[in-house]
């Protein structure tokens, strides 16, 4: 199974205080000593050792390799965020990519449906294959822009998979499974339909003649 998360911000007490991240007892996690072990445990109890975890940016402000070693999942795929040290950390330099692609599947379905999925740290209005229904996953905005983007682009096949949006949607700070993503995004028609471009091109051709 594939899992997706973003904005763990290990080692950064400011983000946890700003977003008011609460532990299981409802206490504010206002220091890395309170926040980091809790989030690491949340990830480890959700993602199996043989699963794949995609972290879409802002893993930590420093010592990324140290925090990755705390995670029990073996296969971790990284997308670079604005807080990640993609240059100065020699242990991590080759692991960061600005964007990646994968497929999100209907794991529990009978027909093996899957969809090409674009991964980045930042939300996009349009992305490679958006007009063909491809999914797009991101972080960065900490669950604060979903209503705005949904109002501008109803039926968009994209979503914030960061920890703060997970808390809003799932009720806990943990990664989204690909099945959870499939169940949400596959029901949407997509805001950037190929039919729009065909009709637009037809109008241009008609007007030019």
C-alpha positions in Angstrom: 0.0 0.0 0.0 1.1 3.6 -0.7 0.7 6.3 1.9 1.1 10.1 1.5 1.8 12.9 3.9 3.5 16.3 4.1 4.5 19.1 6.5 5.7 16.9 9.4 8.1 19.8 10.2 10.2 17.7 12.6 12.4 19.8 14.9 10.2 23.0 14.4 8.2 23.9 17.5 6.9 27.1 15.9 4.8 25.2 13.3 3.2 22.9 15.8 2.3 25.9 18.1 1.0 27.9 15.1 -1.2 25.1 13.8 -2.2 24.1 17.4 -1.3 20.4 16.9 -2.7 18.5 19.8 -1.7 15.1 21.1 -4.1 12.2 21.9 -5.1 13.8 25.2 -5.7 17.2 23.7 -2.6 18.9 24.9 -0.8 21.3 22.7 2.5 19.9 21.4 4.5 23.1 21.8 8.0 21.6 21.6 9.8 19.1 19.4 10.2 16.8 22.4 6.4 16.6 22.6 5.6 16.8 18.9 8.1 14.7 17.1 7.8 11.4 18.9 4.0 11.6 18.7 4.0 12.2 15.0 6.6 9.5 14.4 4.5 7.1 16.3 1.4 8.1 14.3 3.2 7.4 11.1 4.7 4.1 12.3 1.4 2.7 13.5 -0.3 3.6 10.2 2.3 2.7 7.6 3.6 -0.9 7.4 7.2 -1.8 7.2 6.8 -3.0 3.6 4.5 -0.2 2.4 5.7 2.9 0.6 5.5 6.4 2.2 5.6 9.5 0.1 6.5 12.7 2.0 5.6 15.7 0.0 7.9 18.3 1.5 8.8 20.0 4.7 10.0 16.9 6.4 12.2 18.8 8.8 14.1 22.0 9.1 17.4 20.1 9.7 18.8 16.6 10.2 16.3 15.0 7.8 18.2 11.7 7.8 18.0 11.5 11.6 14.2 11.7 11.5 13.9 9.3 8.5 15.7 6.7 10.6 13.0 6.9 13.2 10.4 5.7 10.7 10.0 2.0 10.4 8.8 1.9 6.8 11.6 0.9 4.5 10.6 2.6 1.2 10.3 6.4 1.6 10.0 8.7 -1.4 10.7 12.4 -0.9 9.5 15.6 -2.6 11.3 18.8 -1.6 9.6 21.5 0.3 10.6 25.1 1.1 11.8 24.1 4.6 13.9 21.1 3.4 17.7 21.4 3.2 18.2 20.0 -0.3 21.7 21.4 -0.8 23.6 21.5 2.5 22.8 18.0 3.8 25.2 15.6 2.0 23.3 12.5 3.3 20.0 13.7 1.6 21.1 15.7 -1.4 20.3 13.0 -4.0 16.9 12.0 -2.5 15.0 15.2 -3.1 13.0 15.9 -6.2 10.8 18.9 -6.9 8.0 16.8 -8.4 7.3 13.1 -8.8 4.7 10.8 -10.3 3.1 7.6 -9.2 -0.2 5.8 -9.6 -2.9 5.8 -7.0 -5.0 2.6 -7.2 -8.4 1.4 -6.1 -6.7 -1.2 -3.9 -10.0 -2.6 -2.6 -11.7 -2.6 -5.9 -12.3 -5.6 -8.1 -11.2 -4.1 -11.4 -7.8 -2.8 -10.6 -8.4 0.8 -11.6 -5.6 3.3 -11.1 -4.8 6.9 -11.9 -1.6 8.7 -12.8 -0.8 11.1 -9.9 1.4 14.2 -9.8 3.2 14.9 -6.5 4.6 18.2 -5.5 4.9 20.3 -2.3 2.8 23.1 -3.6 -0.8 23.1 -4.9 -1.3 23.8 -8.6 -4.3 25.0 -10.6 -3.3 22.9 -13.6 -0.8 20.1 -13.8 0.4 17.5 -16.3 -2.6 15.5 -17.3 -5.2 17.5 -15.2 -7.3 17.7 -18.4 -7.3 13.9 -18.5 -8.3 13.4 -15.0 -4.9 12.8 -13.4 -4.7 13.3 -9.6 -2.5 15.9 -7.9 -1.4 15.7 -4.3 0.5 18.4 -2.3 1.2 19.9 1.1 2.5 23.4 2.1 -0.8 25.1 2.9 -1.6 23.1 6.1 -5.2 22.5 5.3 -6.1 26.2 5.1 -6.8 26.4 1.3 -9.0 23.5 0.5 -12.3 25.4 0.8 -10.9 28.2 -1.4 -9.6 26.0 -4.1 -12.8 23.9 -4.1 -14.9 27.0 -4.5 -12.8 28.2 -7.5 -12.4 24.7 -9.1 -15.3 22.5 -8.1 -14.7 18.8 -8.9 -10.9 19.3 -9.0 -9.0 16.1 -8.6 -6.4 17.4 -6.2 -6.0 17.5 -2.4 -3.7 18.5 0.5 -2.3 15.4 2.1 -0.4 17.3 4.8 -0.8 16.4 8.5 -3.1 19.4 9.3 -5.5 18.5 6.6 -5.4 14.9 7.6 -6.5 16.0 11.1 -9.4 17.9 9.5 -10.5 15.0 7.2 -9.5 11.9 9.2 -9.5 13.3 12.8 -5.9 12.4 13.5 -2.4 13.4 12.4 -1.3 10.6 10.1 -0.7 9.8 6.4 -3.5 9.2 3.9 -3.6 5.8 2.3 -4.0 5.5 -1.4 -7.4 4.0 -0.9 -8.5 7.0 1.0 -7.3 9.2 -1.7 -8.9 7.1 -4.4 -12.2 7.2 -2.6 -12.2 11.0 -2.4 -10.7 12.0 -5.8 -12.2 9.3 -8.1 -15.7 10.6 -7.3 -14.8 14.0 -8.7 -15.1 14.7 -12.4 -12.1 16.9 -12.7 -12.2 20.7 -13.3 -9.9 20.8 -16.4 -11.8 18.6 -18.9 -10.4 17.8 -22.3 -13.8 18.7 -23.8 -13.2 22.4 -22.8 -10.1 22.5 -24.9 -11.8 20.9 -27.9 -14.7 23.3 -27.7 -12.4 26.3 -27.3 -10.3 25.2 -30.3 -13.5 24.7 -32.3 -14.6 28.3 -31.5 -11.2 29.6 -32.6 -11.4 27.8 -35.9 -14.9 29.0 -36.5 -14.1 32.6 -35.7 -11.0 32.6 -37.9 -13.2 31.5 -40.9 
